[in-house]
Amino acid sequence: MYSVIVDKVEKSYGKVKALQETSFSVSKGELFGIIGPDGGGKTTLFRILTTLLKPDFGHATVEGFDVVKDYKKIRHIVGYMPGKFSLYQDLSVRENLEFFATIFGTTIAENYHLIKDIYSQIEPFKDRLAGKLSGGMKQKLALSCAMIHKPDVLFLDEPTTGVDAVSRKEFWEMLIRLKNSGITILVSTPYMDEASLCDRIALMQNGRIMANDKPEEIRKTFTKKLYAIKSGTIYKLLKDIKEFEETASIYPFGEYLHFTSTNENFNTDVLRKFLNLKEHNDIIIKEEDPTIEDCFMELMKKNEGAKE
C-alpha cells in the first residue's frame, strides 16, 4: 500500500514551470529520497504534499487523503521540516517543543518516546534560545518538533543543507531509526552521496522526475564505461579533454575528472598520448564504477538533447 501518490502534478509561477507532469509513489514505511539541485522543484513538491500549495494540474494523495479536498486531515497526520529553519528563535528549545505539542493536542511527556533518541542530544540545552543553537542542533530541534505529534508521514526538505559532515551522518542515522519504527519518510537533498541511504529515490531536474527506482537499479542504467582521470594541472586537463575527438562527457568529480567516450572500443593509451602531447604529467586514468551523480549527469544530458 502506498503512503504517498503523486500523479502528473504540475505547478507554475508565472512563466516558470516548477513542476512538470511529476508522478511517483511511496510505499508505507519507506525512506524515499528526492534528489536534485536547487531550483529543481523539490520544495514546491513538498509544499503541495503538505497542503501549503495547490497544484495547477494533476492530483496527489497522502495516506489516501487528497491534498486539496482533505487538507485539514493531512495536516494532522504529517510532519514537515522546511529547508529554512522556521522555529521561533526567541523561544527556548523546550518552549518550541511545548508549543508544537500543544497545537497538535498532545504533550512532550505523552510522545517523548518518539523523539527520545533525537531530543536527548539537545535536552541539556533545553533553556537555550533556538536562535542561539548550532546548525546541527537546530536540525535536531526542528525534527523533534515535526515528530512530537506522531505523524504517519514525515517530509524533510533538505534537512542536512548547511550542517557539518558529522551532523549530516548523525541525522541520517536518526532517519534510518525512524524508518525502522514504521514511519514513512520523504527527504529531499542536493547531496548525491545521500541517495544510497534511501530505499528508493527520484532524480529531479527542472521540475521533472528523470528516474525513479532503487539507487542500485539506477546505477545499472549507466551502460557506458566510466573513467576517472587526473593530472598535475586539473583545470587545463578539463579544457584539453573537451578537445579530444572521442570525448562524450567530461566533468569534475572531486580530485578527478569523470570521462566517457564516444568510442565503444576506447583505448586509454590513445587518450594518454593525446594528453602527453598537451604537456600533461602525472597522468592517472582508471576505470570507475558509476555513482548516482554520474547517472544524474547522464540523464540530464539526455533530457537536454531530447529538448533540442
Phi and psi restraints in degrees (value plus and minus 20) as a CYANA .aco file:
   2 TYR   PHI    -117.8   -77.8
   2 TYR   PSI     117.7   157.7
   3 SER   PHI    -103.2   -63.2
   3 SER   PSI     -56.9   -16.9
   4 VAL   PHI    -152.3  -112.3
   4 VAL   PSI     112.1   152.1
   5 ILE   PHI    -149.9  -109.9
   5 ILE   PSI     105.8   145.8
   6 VAL   PHI    -139.7   -99.7
   6 VAL   PSI     102.4   142.4
   7 ASP   PHI    -146.1  -106.1
   7 ASP   PSI      82.6   122.6
   8 LYS   PHI      32.0    72.0
   8 LYS   PSI      25.2    65.2
   9 VAL   PHI     -97.6   -57.6
   9 VAL   PSI     115.0   155.0
  10 GLU   PHI    -150.5  -110.5
  10 GLU   PSI     125.9   165.9
  11 LYS   PHI    -171.1  -131.1
  11 LYS   PSI     111.4   151.4
  12 SER   PHI    -146.5  -106.5
  12 SER   PSI     130.0   170.0
  13 TYR   PHI    -136.9   -96.9
  13 TYR   PSI      75.1   115.1
  14 GLY   PHI      46.2    86.2
  14 GLY   PSI    -142.9  -102.9
  15 LYS   PHI    -108.1   -68.1
  15 LYS   PSI     -27.8    12.2
  16 VAL   PHI    -106.9   -66.9
  16 VAL   PSI     101.0   141.0
  17 LYS   PHI    -111.2   -71.2
  17 LYS   PSI      83.1   123.1
  18 ALA   PHI     -97.3   -57.3
  18 ALA   PSI     -55.4   -15.4
  19 LEU   PHI    -153.6  -113.6
  19 LEU   PSI     114.4   154.4
  20 GLN   PHI    -149.5  -109.5
  20 GLN   PSI      87.9   127.9
  21 GLU   PHI      25.4    65.4
  21 GLU   PSI      31.8    71.8
  22 THR   PHI    -101.7   -61.7
  22 THR   PSI     103.5   143.5
  23 SER   PHI    -159.1  -119.1
  23 SER   PSI     115.1   155.1
  24 PHE   PHI    -192.7  -152.7
  24 PHE   PSI     150.2   190.2
  25 SER   PHI    -158.9  -118.9
  25 SER   PSI     133.6   173.6
  26 VAL   PHI    -147.5  -107.5
  26 VAL   PSI     104.9   144.9
  27 SER   PHI     -95.5   -55.5
  27 SER   PSI     137.3   177.3
  28 LYS   PHI     -80.5   -40.5
  28 LYS   PSI     116.5   156.5
  29 GLY   PHI      54.9    94.9
  29 GLY   PSI      -7.0    33.0
  30 GLU   PHI    -114.8   -74.8
  30 GLU   PSI     127.4   167.4
  31 LEU   PHI    -121.2   -81.2
  31 LEU   PSI      85.6   125.6
  32 PHE   PHI    -133.2   -93.2
  32 PHE   PSI     109.0   149.0
  33 GLY   PHI    -127.4   -87.4
  33 GLY   PSI     114.5   154.5
  34 ILE   PHI    -123.6   -83.6
  34 ILE   PSI      89.0   129.0
  35 ILE   PHI    -128.3   -88.3
  35 ILE   PSI     107.0   147.0
  36 GLY   PHI     154.7   194.7
  36 GLY   PSI     145.3   185.3
  37 PRO   PHI     -94.5   -54.5
  37 PRO   PSI     150.0   190.0
  38 ASP   PHI     -78.5   -38.5
  38 ASP   PSI     120.3   160.3
  39 GLY   PHI      65.1   105.1
  39 GLY   PSI     -14.3    25.7
  40 GLY   PHI    -101.2   -61.2
  40 GLY   PSI     -35.4     4.6
  41 GLY   PHI      92.6   132.6
  41 GLY   PSI     -16.6    23.4
  42 LYS   PHI     -83.0   -43.0
  42 LYS   PSI     -67.4   -27.4
  43 THR   PHI     -86.6   -46.6
  43 THR   PSI     -61.2   -21.2
  44 THR   PHI     -79.6   -39.6
  44 THR   PSI     -63.6   -23.6
  45 LEU   PHI     -79.4   -39.4
  45 LEU   PSI     -66.9   -26.9
  46 PHE   PHI     -85.6   -45.6
  46 PHE   PSI     -56.0   -16.0
  47 ARG   PHI     -87.6   -47.6
  47 ARG   PSI     -53.3   -13.3
  48 ILE   PHI     -88.6   -48.6
  48 ILE   PSI     -64.9   -24.9
  49 LEU   PHI     -89.2   -49.2
  49 LEU   PSI     -42.8    -2.8
  50 THR   PHI    -120.0   -80.0
  50 THR   PSI      -6.6    33.4
  51 THR   PHI      48.8    88.8
  51 THR   PSI       1.8    41.8
  52 LEU   PHI    -109.4   -69.4
  52 LEU   PSI     -36.5     3.5
  53 LEU   PHI    -155.3  -115.3
  53 LEU   PSI     130.4   170.4
  54 LYS   PHI    -118.7   -78.7
  54 LYS   PSI     118.0   158.0
  55 PRO   PHI     -91.8   -51.8
  55 PRO   PSI     131.7   171.7
  56 ASP   PHI     -96.4   -56.4
  56 ASP   PSI     -59.6   -19.6
  57 PHE   PHI    -162.0  -122.0
  57 PHE   PSI     144.6   184.6
  58 GLY   PHI      59.2    99.2
  58 GLY   PSI    -199.3  -159.3
  59 HIS   PHI    -166.2  -126.2
  59 HIS   PSI     142.2   182.2
  60 ALA   PHI    -167.2  -127.2
  60 ALA   PSI     129.1   169.1
  61 THR   PHI    -150.3  -110.3
  61 THR   PSI     129.4   169.4
  62 VAL   PHI    -146.4  -106.4
  62 VAL   PSI      98.6   138.6
  63 GLU   PHI      31.9    71.9
  63 GLU   PSI      17.9    57.9
  64 GLY   PHI      65.2   105.2
  64 GLY   PSI     -26.3    13.7
  65 PHE   PHI    -116.7   -76.7
  65 PHE   PSI     115.3   155.3
  66 ASP   PHI     -92.4   -52.4
  66 ASP   PSI     115.4   155.4
  67 VAL   PHI     -87.8   -47.8
  67 VAL   PSI     -37.7     2.3
  68 VAL   PHI    -119.6   -79.6
  68 VAL   PSI     -73.7   -33.7
  69 LYS   PHI     -91.8   -51.8
  69 LYS   PSI     -54.6   -14.6
  70 ASP   PHI    -133.1   -93.1
  70 ASP   PSI      15.0    55.0
  71 TYR   PHI     -80.8   -40.8
  71 TYR   PSI     -54.4   -14.4
  72 LYS   PHI     -86.1   -46.1
  72 LYS   PSI     -60.5   -20.5
  73 LYS   PHI     -86.6   -46.6
  73 LYS   PSI     -60.9   -20.9
  74 ILE   PHI     -82.9   -42.9
  74 ILE   PSI     -58.8   -18.8
  75 ARG   PHI     -84.3   -44.3
  75 ARG   PSI     -40.1    -0.1
  76 HIS   PHI    -108.3   -68.3
  76 HIS   PSI     -34.1     5.9
  77 ILE   PHI    -135.8   -95.8
  77 ILE   PSI     -17.6    22.4
  78 VAL   PHI    -138.4   -98.4
  78 VAL   PSI     134.3   174.3
  79 GLY   PHI    -135.2   -95.2
  79 GLY   PSI     118.0   158.0
  80 TYR   PHI    -151.4  -111.4
  80 TYR   PSI     106.3   146.3
  81 MET   PHI    -137.8   -97.8
  81 MET   PSI      80.6   120.6
  82 PRO   PHI     -88.3   -48.3
  82 PRO   PSI     142.8   182.8
  83 GLY   PHI     -82.8   -42.8
  83 GLY   PSI     -57.4   -17.4
  84 LYS   PHI    -112.1   -72.1
  84 LYS   PSI     114.4   154.4
  85 PHE   PHI     -78.3   -38.3
  85 PHE   PSI      97.6   137.6
  86 SER   PHI    -144.1  -104.1
  86 SER   PSI      -2.8    37.2
  87 LEU   PHI    -100.3   -60.3
  87 LEU   PSI     154.2   194.2
  88 TYR   PHI    -101.6   -61.6
  88 TYR   PSI      88.8   128.8
  89 GLN   PHI     -91.9   -51.9
  89 GLN   PSI     -39.3     0.7
  90 ASP   PHI    -115.2   -75.2
  90 ASP   PSI     -13.5    26.5
  91 LEU   PHI    -125.0   -85.0
  91 LEU   PSI     135.1   175.1
  92 SER   PHI     -95.6   -55.6
  92 SER   PSI     151.9   191.9
  93 VAL   PHI     -75.8   -35.8
  93 VAL   PSI     -71.3   -31.3
  94 ARG   PHI     -85.4   -45.4
  94 ARG   PSI     -60.1   -20.1
  95 GLU   PHI     -83.4   -43.4
  95 GLU   PSI     -58.9   -18.9
  96 ASN   PHI     -82.1   -42.1
  96 ASN   PSI     -65.8   -25.8
  97 LEU   PHI     -85.8   -45.8
  97 LEU   PSI     -61.6   -21.6
  98 GLU   PHI     -83.0   -43.0
  98 GLU   PSI     -58.9   -18.9
  99 PHE   PHI     -81.7   -41.7
  99 PHE   PSI     -69.4   -29.4
 100 PHE   PHI     -88.8   -48.8
 100 PHE   PSI     -53.9   -13.9
 101 ALA   PHI     -84.6   -44.6
 101 ALA   PSI     -62.0   -22.0
 102 THR   PHI     -84.6   -44.6
 102 THR   PSI     -65.0   -25.0
 103 ILE   PHI     -88.4   -48.4
 103 ILE   PSI     -37.9     2.1
 104 PHE   PHI    -119.9   -79.9
 104 PHE   PSI     -10.8    29.2
 105 GLY   PHI      51.1    91.1
 105 GLY   PSI      11.8    51.8
 106 THR   PHI    -154.8  -114.8
 106 THR   PSI    -192.2  -152.2
 107 THR   PHI    -155.0  -115.0
 107 THR   PSI     143.0   183.0
 108 ILE   PHI     -82.8   -42.8
 108 ILE   PSI     -62.1   -22.1
 109 ALA   PHI     -81.6   -41.6
 109 ALA   PSI     -59.9   -19.9
 110 GLU   PHI     -84.2   -44.2
 110 GLU   PSI     -58.9   -18.9
 111 ASN   PHI    -136.3   -96.3
 111 ASN   PSI       1.1    41.1
 112 TYR   PHI     -79.1   -39.1
 112 TYR   PSI     -52.7   -12.7
 113 HIS   PHI     -81.5   -41.5
 113 HIS   PSI     -45.7    -5.7
 114 LEU   PHI     -92.2   -52.2
 114 LEU   PSI     -52.8   -12.8
 115 ILE   PHI    -132.4   -92.4
 115 ILE   PSI     -16.9    23.1
 116 LYS   PHI     -72.8   -32.8
 116 LYS   PSI     -69.5   -29.5
 117 ASP   PHI     -81.6   -41.6
 117 ASP   PSI     -52.3   -12.3
 118 ILE   PHI    -106.7   -66.7
 118 ILE   PSI     -72.9   -32.9
 119 TYR   PHI     -87.9   -47.9
 119 TYR   PSI     -50.1   -10.1
 120 SER   PHI     -80.3   -40.3
 120 SER   PSI     -44.8    -4.8
 121 GLN   PHI     -96.1   -56.1
 121 GLN   PSI     -43.3    -3.3
 122 ILE   PHI    -133.8   -93.8
 122 ILE   PSI     -23.4    16.6
 123 GLU   PHI     -79.0   -39.0
 123 GLU   PSI     -53.5   -13.5
 124 PRO   PHI     -80.7   -40.7
 124 PRO   PSI     -37.2     2.8
 125 PHE   PHI    -131.0   -91.0
 125 PHE   PSI       7.1    47.1
 126 LYS   PHI     -81.5   -41.5
 126 LYS   PSI     -42.5    -2.5
 127 ASP   PHI    -115.8   -75.8
 127 ASP   PSI     -19.7    20.3
 128 ARG   PHI    -101.1   -61.1
 128 ARG   PSI     121.9   161.9
 129 LEU   PHI     -84.0   -44.0
 129 LEU   PSI     120.2   160.2
 130 ALA   PHI     -78.2   -38.2
 130 ALA   PSI     -54.4   -14.4
 131 GLY   PHI     -87.7   -47.7
 131 GLY   PSI     -34.0     6.0
 132 LYS   PHI    -119.2   -79.2
 132 LYS   PSI     -16.6    23.4
 133 LEU   PHI    -100.8   -60.8
 133 LEU   PSI     137.1   177.1
 134 SER   PHI     -93.1   -53.1
 134 SER   PSI     149.3   189.3
 135 GLY   PHI     -79.4   -39.4
 135 GLY   PSI     -65.2   -25.2
 136 GLY   PHI     -85.1   -45.1
 136 GLY   PSI     -59.2   -19.2
 137 MET   PHI     -89.7   -49.7
 137 MET   PSI     -56.1   -16.1
 138 LYS   PHI     -80.9   -40.9
 138 LYS   PSI     -60.7   -20.7
 139 GLN   PHI     -84.6   -44.6
 139 GLN   PSI     -60.0   -20.0
 140 LYS   PHI     -87.5   -47.5
 140 LYS   PSI     -57.2   -17.2
 141 LEU   PHI     -86.9   -46.9
 141 LEU   PSI     -63.6   -23.6
 142 ALA   PHI     -82.5   -42.5
 142 ALA   PSI     -60.2   -20.2
 143 LEU   PHI     -86.8   -46.8
 143 LEU   PSI     -59.2   -19.2
 144 SER   PHI     -81.3   -41.3
 144 SER   PSI     -63.2   -23.2
 145 CYS   PHI     -86.5   -46.5
 145 CYS   PSI     -54.7   -14.7
 146 ALA   PHI     -93.4   -53.4
 146 ALA   PSI     -41.1    -1.1
 147 MET   PHI    -119.0   -79.0
 147 MET   PSI     -35.5     4.5
 148 ILE   PHI     -83.9   -43.9
 148 ILE   PSI     -41.1    -1.1
 149 HIS   PHI    -119.6   -79.6
 149 HIS   PSI      -6.0    34.0
 150 LYS   PHI      39.2    79.2
 150 LYS   PSI      43.6    83.6
 151 PRO   PHI     -92.3   -52.3
 151 PRO   PSI     134.0   174.0
 152 ASP   PHI    -101.6   -61.6
 152 ASP   PSI     -53.0   -13.0
 153 VAL   PHI    -151.1  -111.1
 153 VAL   PSI     115.1   155.1
 154 LEU   PHI    -136.0   -96.0
 154 LEU   PSI     105.4   145.4
 155 PHE   PHI    -129.7   -89.7
 155 PHE   PSI     100.4   140.4
 156 LEU   PHI    -142.7  -102.7
 156 LEU   PSI      92.0   132.0
 157 ASP   PHI    -114.8   -74.8
 157 ASP   PSI      85.1   125.1
 158 GLU   PHI      27.5    67.5
 158 GLU   PSI      37.1    77.1
 159 PRO   PHI     -88.0   -48.0
 159 PRO   PSI     -40.5    -0.5
 160 THR   PHI    -125.3   -85.3
 160 THR   PSI     -13.9    26.1
 161 THR   PHI     -88.7   -48.7
 161 THR   PSI     108.1   148.1
 162 GLY   PHI      65.2   105.2
 162 GLY   PSI     -14.4    25.6
 163 VAL   PHI    -129.2   -89.2
 163 VAL   PSI     140.4   180.4
 164 ASP   PHI     -92.1   -52.1
 164 ASP   PSI     147.0   187.0
 165 ALA   PHI     -80.7   -40.7
 165 ALA   PSI     -57.8   -17.8
 166 VAL   PHI     -86.6   -46.6
 166 VAL   PSI     -63.7   -23.7
 167 SER   PHI     -85.2   -45.2
 167 SER   PSI     -56.6   -16.6
 168 ARG   PHI     -80.2   -40.2
 168 ARG   PSI     -66.8   -26.8
 169 LYS   PHI     -81.9   -41.9
 169 LYS   PSI     -65.8   -25.8
 170 GLU   PHI     -82.2   -42.2
 170 GLU   PSI     -59.6   -19.6
 171 PHE   PHI     -84.3   -44.3
 171 PHE   PSI     -63.6   -23.6
 172 TRP   PHI     -87.7   -47.7
 172 TRP   PSI     -53.6   -13.6
 173 GLU   PHI     -83.1   -43.1
 173 GLU   PSI     -58.5   -18.5
 174 MET   PHI     -85.8   -45.8
 174 MET   PSI     -61.5   -21.5
 175 LEU   PHI     -82.1   -42.1
 175 LEU   PSI     -61.1   -21.1
 176 ILE   PHI     -84.8   -44.8
 176 ILE   PSI     -58.1   -18.1
 177 ARG   PHI     -85.5   -45.5
 177 ARG   PSI     -60.0   -20.0
 178 LEU   PHI     -84.2   -44.2
 178 LEU   PSI     -62.3   -22.3
 179 LYS   PHI     -81.2   -41.2
 179 LYS   PSI     -60.5   -20.5
 180 ASN   PHI     -86.6   -46.6
 180 ASN   PSI     -37.4     2.6
 181 SER   PHI    -105.9   -65.9
 181 SER   PSI     -22.8    17.2
 182 GLY   PHI      86.3   126.3
 182 GLY   PSI     -19.8    20.2
 183 ILE   PHI    -101.5   -61.5
 183 ILE   PSI     116.4   156.4
 184 THR   PHI    -101.1   -61.1
 184 THR   PSI     110.6   150.6
 185 ILE   PHI    -146.3  -106.3
 185 ILE   PSI     107.2   147.2
 186 LEU   PHI    -132.2   -92.2
 186 LEU   PSI     104.7   144.7
 187 VAL   PHI    -149.6  -109.6
 187 VAL   PSI     114.3   154.3
 188 SER   PHI    -126.2   -86.2
 188 SER   PSI     128.3   168.3
 189 THR   PHI    -179.9  -139.9
 189 THR   PSI     126.0   166.0
 190 PRO   PHI    -108.9   -68.9
 190 PRO   PSI     -25.5    14.5
 191 TYR   PHI    -107.4   -67.4
 191 TYR   PSI      90.0   130.0
 192 MET   PHI     -84.7   -44.7
 192 MET   PSI     -48.6    -8.6
 193 ASP   PHI     -89.5   -49.5
 193 ASP   PSI     -36.6     3.4
 194 GLU   PHI    -101.6   -61.6
 194 GLU   PSI     -31.1     8.9
 195 ALA   PHI     -80.1   -40.1
 195 ALA   PSI     -58.6   -18.6
 196 SER   PHI     -87.3   -47.3
 196 SER   PSI     -33.4     6.6
 197 LEU   PHI    -105.2   -65.2
 197 LEU   PSI     -28.4    11.6
 198 CYS   PHI    -116.0   -76.0
 198 CYS   PSI     135.5   175.5
 199 ASP   PHI     -89.2   -49.2
 199 ASP   PSI     -66.9   -26.9
 200 ARG   PHI    -160.6  -120.6
 200 ARG   PSI     139.2   179.2
 201 ILE   PHI    -158.2  -118.2
 201 ILE   PSI     137.8   177.8
 202 ALA   PHI    -142.0  -102.0
 202 ALA   PSI     106.5   146.5
 203 LEU   PHI    -110.8   -70.8
 203 LEU   PSI     103.2   143.2
 204 MET   PHI    -142.7  -102.7
 204 MET   PSI     114.4   154.4
 205 GLN   PHI    -170.4  -130.4
 205 GLN   PSI     111.1   151.1
 206 ASN   PHI      31.9    71.9
 206 ASN   PSI      21.0    61.0
 207 GLY   PHI      57.9    97.9
 207 GLY   PSI     -12.2    27.8
 208 ARG   PHI    -140.0  -100.0
 208 ARG   PSI     124.5   164.5
 209 ILE   PHI    -105.4   -65.4
 209 ILE   PSI      94.3   134.3
 210 MET   PHI    -105.8   -65.8
 210 MET   PSI     -49.8    -9.8
 211 ALA   PHI    -177.2  -137.2
 211 ALA   PSI     131.2   171.2
 212 ASN   PHI    -170.3  -130.3
 212 ASN   PSI      85.0   125.0
 213 ASP   PHI    -192.4  -152.4
 213 ASP   PSI    -196.4  -156.4
 214 LYS   PHI     -87.0   -47.0
 214 LYS   PSI     125.7   165.7
 215 PRO   PHI     -72.5   -32.5
 215 PRO   PSI     -62.1   -22.1
 216 GLU   PHI     -88.6   -48.6
 216 GLU   PSI     -50.5   -10.5
 217 GLU   PHI     -92.5   -52.5
 217 GLU   PSI     -56.5   -16.5
 218 ILE   PHI     -86.1   -46.1
 218 ILE   PSI     -59.4   -19.4
 219 ARG   PHI     -82.9   -42.9
 219 ARG   PSI     -51.5   -11.5
 220 LYS   PHI     -87.4   -47.4
 220 LYS   PSI     -40.7    -0.7
 221 THR   PHI     -95.3   -55.3
 221 THR   PSI     -31.9     8.1
 222 PHE   PHI    -103.6   -63.6
 222 PHE   PSI      78.9   118.9
 223 THR   PHI    -113.4   -73.4
 223 THR   PSI     -36.2     3.8
 224 LYS   PHI     -98.0   -58.0
 224 LYS   PSI     135.3   175.3
 225 LYS   PHI     -93.9   -53.9
 225 LYS   PSI     114.3   154.3
 226 LEU   PHI    -132.4   -92.4
 226 LEU   PSI     115.6   155.6
 227 TYR   PHI    -143.3  -103.3
 227 TYR   PSI     120.0   160.0
 228 ALA   PHI    -121.1   -81.1
 228 ALA   PSI     109.0   149.0
 229 ILE   PHI    -151.9  -111.9
 229 ILE   PSI     121.2   161.2
 230 LYS   PHI    -172.9  -132.9
 230 LYS   PSI     140.6   180.6
 231 SER   PHI    -167.9  -127.9
 231 SER   PSI    -192.9  -152.9
 232 GLY   PHI     -88.0   -48.0
 232 GLY   PSI     -44.2    -4.2
 233 THR   PHI    -146.9  -106.9
 233 THR   PSI      72.2   112.2
 234 ILE   PHI     -87.1   -47.1
 234 ILE   PSI     -57.7   -17.7
 235 TYR   PHI     -86.8   -46.8
 235 TYR   PSI     -64.5   -24.5
 236 LYS   PHI     -84.0   -44.0
 236 LYS   PSI     -56.2   -16.2
 237 LEU   PHI     -80.6   -40.6
 237 LEU   PSI     -65.1   -25.1
 238 LEU   PHI     -79.9   -39.9
 238 LEU   PSI     -66.6   -26.6
 239 LYS   PHI     -83.0   -43.0
 239 LYS   PSI     -62.0   -22.0
 240 ASP   PHI     -91.9   -51.9
 240 ASP   PSI     -59.5   -19.5
 241 ILE   PHI     -87.2   -47.2
 241 ILE   PSI     -48.9    -8.9
 242 LYS   PHI     -81.2   -41.2
 242 LYS   PSI     -45.1    -5.1
 243 GLU   PHI    -109.7   -69.7
 243 GLU   PSI     -28.4    11.6
 244 PHE   PHI     -89.0   -49.0
 244 PHE   PSI     111.4   151.4
 245 GLU   PHI     -88.8   -48.8
 245 GLU   PSI     -37.8     2.2
 246 GLU   PHI    -121.4   -81.4
 246 GLU   PSI      -6.7    33.3
 247 THR   PHI     -98.6   -58.6
 247 THR   PSI     103.2   143.2
 248 ALA   PHI    -115.1   -75.1
 248 ALA   PSI     -63.2   -23.2
 249 SER   PHI    -172.9  -132.9
 249 SER   PSI     128.5   168.5
 250 ILE   PHI    -173.2  -133.2
 250 ILE   PSI     107.8   147.8
 251 TYR   PHI    -175.6  -135.6
 251 TYR   PSI     134.6   174.6
 252 PRO   PHI     -87.7   -47.7
 252 PRO   PSI     124.5   164.5
 253 PHE   PHI    -169.5  -129.5
 253 PHE   PSI      73.0   113.0
 254 GLY   PHI      43.8    83.8
 254 GLY   PSI    -149.6  -109.6
 255 GLU   PHI    -105.8   -65.8
 255 GLU   PSI     -22.9    17.1
 256 TYR   PHI    -132.3   -92.3
 256 TYR   PSI     151.5   191.5
 257 LEU   PHI    -129.6   -89.6
 257 LEU   PSI     119.7   159.7
 258 HIS   PHI    -119.7   -79.7
 258 HIS   PSI     110.7   150.7
 259 PHE   PHI    -150.0  -110.0
 259 PHE   PSI     118.3   158.3
 260 THR   PHI    -147.7  -107.7
 260 THR   PSI     134.1   174.1
 261 SER   PHI    -132.4   -92.4
 261 SER   PSI     133.3   173.3
 262 THR   PHI     -97.9   -57.9
 262 THR   PSI     -34.5     5.5
 263 ASN   PHI    -117.3   -77.3
 263 ASN   PSI      97.2   137.2
 264 GLU   PHI     -83.2   -43.2
 264 GLU   PSI     -46.0    -6.0
 265 ASN   PHI    -124.5   -84.5
 265 ASN   PSI      16.1    56.1
 266 PHE   PHI     -75.9   -35.9
 266 PHE   PSI     115.2   155.2
 267 ASN   PHI    -135.5   -95.5
 267 ASN   PSI     101.2   141.2
 268 THR   PHI     -82.7   -42.7
 268 THR   PSI     -46.3    -6.3
 269 ASP   PHI     -83.7   -43.7
 269 ASP   PSI     -52.7   -12.7
 270 VAL   PHI     -85.0   -45.0
 270 VAL   PSI     -64.7   -24.7
 271 LEU   PHI     -87.5   -47.5
 271 LEU   PSI     -59.4   -19.4
 272 ARG   PHI     -81.6   -41.6
 272 ARG   PSI     -62.1   -22.1
 273 LYS   PHI     -83.7   -43.7
 273 LYS   PSI     -60.5   -20.5
 274 PHE   PHI     -80.0   -40.0
 274 PHE   PSI     -64.0   -24.0
 275 LEU   PHI     -91.6   -51.6
 275 LEU   PSI     -52.5   -12.5
 276 ASN   PHI     -83.3   -43.3
 276 ASN   PSI     -59.6   -19.6
 277 LEU   PHI     -85.0   -45.0
 277 LEU   PSI     -45.8    -5.8
 278 LYS   PHI    -108.9   -68.9
 278 LYS   PSI     -10.4    29.6
 279 GLU   PHI      48.0    88.0
 279 GLU   PSI      16.0    56.0
 280 HIS   PHI    -109.3   -69.3
 280 HIS   PSI     127.0   167.0
 281 ASN   PHI    -148.5  -108.5
 281 ASN   PSI     148.3   188.3
 282 ASP   PHI      33.1    73.1
 282 ASP   PSI      23.9    63.9
 283 ILE   PHI     -97.2   -57.2
 283 ILE   PSI     109.9   149.9
 284 ILE   PHI    -141.0  -101.0
 284 ILE   PSI     106.2   146.2
 285 ILE   PHI    -151.2  -111.2
 285 ILE   PSI      99.2   139.2
 286 LYS   PHI    -162.0  -122.0
 286 LYS   PSI     127.4   167.4
 287 GLU   PHI     -94.0   -54.0
 287 GLU   PSI     123.4   163.4
 288 GLU   PHI    -153.7  -113.7
 288 GLU   PSI     127.5   167.5
 289 ASP   PHI     -97.5   -57.5
 289 ASP   PSI     118.5   158.5
 290 PRO   PHI     -89.6   -49.6
 290 PRO   PSI     124.6   164.6
 291 THR   PHI    -122.5   -82.5
 291 THR   PSI     155.4   195.4
 292 ILE   PHI     -81.2   -41.2
 292 ILE   PSI     -55.9   -15.9
 293 GLU   PHI     -83.7   -43.7
 293 GLU   PSI     -59.2   -19.2
 294 ASP   PHI     -82.8   -42.8
 294 ASP   PSI     -62.8   -22.8
 295 CYS   PHI     -82.9   -42.9
 295 CYS   PSI     -60.6   -20.6
 296 PHE   PHI     -81.6   -41.6
 296 PHE   PSI     -66.3   -26.3
 297 MET   PHI     -82.0   -42.0
 297 MET   PSI     -60.5   -20.5
 298 GLU   PHI     -87.0   -47.0
 298 GLU   PSI     -63.3   -23.3
 299 LEU   PHI     -85.8   -45.8
 299 LEU   PSI     -59.3   -19.3
 300 MET   PHI     -82.5   -42.5
 300 MET   PSI     -60.9   -20.9
 301 LYS   PHI     -85.4   -45.4
 301 LYS   PSI     -61.0   -21.0
 302 LYS   PHI     -83.7   -43.7
 302 LYS   PSI     -61.9   -21.9
 303 ASN   PHI     -85.4   -45.4
 303 ASN   PSI     -60.5   -20.5
 304 GLU   PHI     -85.1   -45.1
 304 GLU   PSI     -57.6   -17.6
 305 GLY   PHI     -85.7   -45.7
 305 GLY   PSI     -55.7   -15.7
 306 ALA   PHI     -87.6   -47.6
 306 ALA   PSI     -55.2   -15.2
 307 LYS   PHI     -86.0   -46.0
 307 LYS   PSI     -57.6   -17.6
